[in-house]
Amino acid sequence: MGTENYSVGLYPGGIGCTMRTEFTYTDVGNMPYVVRFADPSDAASIVSLIRAVGSEDIYIANEDDYYSADQQQRILSQMNPDVQMVLVALSGQKIIGTLEAVRGTFRKNQHVATFGMALAAESRGQGRGAGLLRTMEMWAQQHQIHKVALSVFESNGAAIRFYLRHGYAVEASRPQQFYISGHMVAEVFMAKYLAAVSSPERQ
Ligand SMILES: CC(C)(COP(=O)(O)OP(=O)(O)OC[C@H]1O[C@@H](n2cnc3c(N)ncnc32)[C@H](O)[C@@H]1OP(=O)(O)O)[C@@H](O)C(=O)NCCC(=O)NCCS
């Protein structure tokens, strides 16, 4: 994965700082792809991507009733950037992946963010999820978030291996939480602990 980064704007990056909004990575075939913070004009593409992945039925819980493009656009326009963050990955001009993270909103859990992510079918297995993950982790560190967490179907072995490869560990499992393709499936909870970033609030 490459790390050629460049700035096209600034995004609130936690207490008293900003962070870049766009990053270029290279995939396993050495092809560049971009990960950037989503803006409201990405809403329709994000909704259609999530719908497509949801319709595959085996990777994410979303079904047909995912947000409309209008609702997604409102979320992207109105969200609090210190709490919620949406990324898109692009190959050329096309959105091929997305990641959404939300941190805890209380002092008791603001150090934790949970996230979900998905790539379009034709973009999987090429090392492109890595850029989304890495960008989310940078955002988390800049916000003094030191645990990033997700849940995944136990039947989604490719995703579980992907997270393990990127330093995530299984923390718990909730049996029979989903019914997928005729089988009861556990929800597996995974997390990664990020290096501490000093913050005035926590010193
Ligand atoms: C899980 C995901 C984010 C990983 O990102 P990625 O860029 O594909 O990651 P990698 O390139 O490292 O490949 C991950 C695995 O997918 C496998 N893979 C390859 N092509 C694939 C394809 N067309 N479809 C599904 N998996 C594929 C890879 O071989 C690899 O498996 P391995 O660990 O056995 O080698 C991405 O595959 C994805 O969005 N999958 C569908 C949605 C999903 O599962 N989201 C996560 C829900 S928690």
The ligand as an SDF file (V2000), in Angstrom:
LIG
                    3D

 48 50  0  0  0  0  0  0  0  0999 V2000
  -13.8050   -6.8140    3.6900 C   0  0  0  0  0  0  0  0  0  0  0  0
  -13.2300   -5.7800    2.7550 C   0  0  0  0  0  0  0  0  0  0  0  0
  -13.4630   -4.3750    3.3200 C   0  0  0  0  0  0  0  0  0  0  0  0
  -11.7140   -6.0190    2.6510 C   0  0  0  0  0  0  0  0  0  0  0  0
  -11.1260   -5.0800    1.7950 O   0  0  0  0  0  0  0  0  0  0  0  0
  -10.2210   -5.6090    0.5630 P   0  0  0  0  0  0  0  0  0  0  0  0
   -9.5440   -4.4360   -0.0440 O   0  0  0  0  0  0  0  0  0  0  0  0
  -11.0760   -6.4550   -0.3250 O   0  0  0  0  0  0  0  0  0  0  0  0
   -9.1560   -6.4840    1.3520 O   0  0  0  0  0  0  0  0  0  0  0  0
   -8.0440   -7.4370    0.7360 P   0  0  0  0  0  0  0  0  0  0  0  0
   -7.6580   -6.9660   -0.6220 O   0  0  0  0  0  0  0  0  0  0  0  0
   -6.9900   -7.5340    1.7690 O   0  0  0  0  0  0  0  0  0  0  0  0
   -8.7950   -8.8400    0.5530 O   0  0  0  0  0  0  0  0  0  0  0  0
   -9.5600   -9.3600    1.6010 C   0  0  0  0  0  0  0  0  0  0  0  0
   -9.9670  -10.7760    1.2760 C   0  0  0  0  0  0  0  0  0  0  0  0
  -10.9860  -10.7750    0.2600 O   0  0  0  0  0  0  0  0  0  0  0  0
  -10.6460  -11.7730   -0.7020 C   0  0  0  0  0  0  0  0  0  0  0  0
  -11.2380  -11.4520   -2.0100 N   0  0  0  0  0  0  0  0  0  0  0  0
  -10.6130  -11.3600   -3.1570 C   0  0  0  0  0  0  0  0  0  0  0  0
  -11.4650  -11.0350   -4.1370 N   0  0  0  0  0  0  0  0  0  0  0  0
  -12.6540  -10.9710   -3.5760 C   0  0  0  0  0  0  0  0  0  0  0  0
  -13.9390  -10.7040   -4.0830 C   0  0  0  0  0  0  0  0  0  0  0  0
  -14.1310  -10.4320   -5.3650 N   0  0  0  0  0  0  0  0  0  0  0  0
  -14.9780  -10.7260   -3.2370 N   0  0  0  0  0  0  0  0  0  0  0  0
  -14.7910  -10.9830   -1.9410 C   0  0  0  0  0  0  0  0  0  0  0  0
  -13.5940  -11.2310   -1.3990 N   0  0  0  0  0  0  0  0  0  0  0  0
  -12.5240  -11.2280   -2.2210 C   0  0  0  0  0  0  0  0  0  0  0  0
   -9.1600  -11.7190   -0.7090 C   0  0  0  0  0  0  0  0  0  0  0  0
   -8.6370  -12.8840   -1.2950 O   0  0  0  0  0  0  0  0  0  0  0  0
   -8.8740  -11.6630    0.7640 C   0  0  0  0  0  0  0  0  0  0  0  0
   -9.0870  -12.9240    1.3440 O   0  0  0  0  0  0  0  0  0  0  0  0
   -7.9180  -13.7390    2.0740 P   0  0  0  0  0  0  0  0  0  0  0  0
   -7.7650  -13.1280    3.4210 O   0  0  0  0  0  0  0  0  0  0  0  0
   -8.4350  -15.1170    2.1590 O   0  0  0  0  0  0  0  0  0  0  0  0
   -6.6980  -13.5770    1.2350 O   0  0  0  0  0  0  0  0  0  0  0  0
  -13.8440   -5.8660    1.3370 C   0  0  0  0  0  0  0  0  0  0  0  0
  -13.5000   -7.1150    0.7400 O   0  0  0  0  0  0  0  0  0  0  0  0
  -15.3470   -5.7100    1.3280 C   0  0  0  0  0  0  0  0  0  0  0  0
  -15.8510   -4.5980    1.2770 O   0  0  0  0  0  0  0  0  0  0  0  0
  -16.0990   -6.8310    1.3550 N   0  0  0  0  0  0  0  0  0  0  0  0
  -17.5660   -6.8130    1.2540 C   0  0  0  0  0  0  0  0  0  0  0  0
  -18.2510   -6.0100    2.3540 C   0  0  0  0  0  0  0  0  0  0  0  0
  -17.7890   -6.4240    3.7180 C   0  0  0  0  0  0  0  0  0  0  0  0
  -17.6120   -7.6000    4.0060 O   0  0  0  0  0  0  0  0  0  0  0  0
  -17.5870   -5.4210    4.5810 N   0  0  0  0  0  0  0  0  0  0  0  0
  -17.1430   -5.6390    5.9460 C   0  0  0  0  0  0  0  0  0  0  0  0
  -18.2830   -5.9020    6.8230 C   0  0  0  0  0  0  0  0  0  0  0  0
  -17.7730   -5.9450    8.5240 S   0  0  0  0  0  0  0  0  0  0  0  0
  1  2  1  0
  2  3  1  0
  2  4  1  0
  2 36  1  0
  4  5  1  0
  5  6  1  0
  6  7  2  0
  6  8  1  0
  6  9  1  0
  9 10  1  0
 10 11  2  0
 10 12  1  0
 10 13  1  0
 13 14  1  0
 14 15  1  0
 15 16  1  0
 15 30  1  0
 16 17  1  0
 17 18  1  0
 17 28  1  0
 18 19  1  0
 18 27  1  0
 19 20  2  0
 20 21  1  0
 21 22  1  0
 21 27  2  0
 22 23  1  0
 22 24  2  0
 24 25  1  0
 25 26  2  0
 26 27  1  0
 28 29  1  0
 28 30  1  0
 30 31  1  0
 31 32  1  0
 32 33  2  0
 32 34  1  0
 32 35  1  0
 36 37  1  0
 36 38  1  0
 38 39  2  0
 38 40  1  0
 40 41  1  0
 41 42  1  0
 42 43  1  0
 43 44  2  0
 43 45  1  0
 45 46  1  0
 46 47  1  0
 47 48  1  0
M  END
$$$$
